[in-house]
């Protein structure tokens, strides 16, 4: 696969530039905010 095709959100398929790739998540910022709690991330602020 080329690098360009990997830069899509796994949940919604958007190709925006705000992609969370850390830990292999590959979720856009909006989708990450929706599912972060269920993935075990905590909000401290």
C-alpha positions in Angstrom: 0.0 0.0 0.0 1.2 3.5 -0.7 1.6 6.0 2.1 -1.3 8.1 0.7 -3.9 5.3 1.0 -3.0 4.6 4.6 -3.9 8.2 5.7 -7.6 7.6 6.1 -9.8 7.3 9.2 -10.7 3.7 10.0 -14.1 4.7 11.3 -15.5 7.3 8.9 -13.0 7.1 6.0 -12.2 10.8 5.9 -8.9 11.9 4.4 -8.5 15.0 6.5 -5.1 16.1 7.8 -6.0 15.8 11.5 -5.4 12.0 11.8 -4.4 10.4 15.1 -1.8 7.8 14.1 -0.3 7.2 17.5 -0.5 3.7 18.8 -1.8 2.6 15.3 -5.2 4.1 15.9 -5.6 5.9 12.5 -8.7 7.8 13.6 -9.6 11.4 12.6 -9.8 13.9 15.4 -13.6 13.9 15.5 -13.9 10.1 15.6 -11.2 9.9 18.3 -13.1 12.3 20.5 -16.2 10.2 20.2 -14.6 6.8 21.0 -11.6 7.8 23.3 -13.4 6.8 26.5 -14.3 3.4 25.2 -10.7 2.9 24.1 -9.5 3.6 27.7 -8.2 7.2 27.3 -9.0 9.6 30.1 -9.5 13.3 29.9 -7.5 15.2 32.6 -8.4 18.8 31.7 
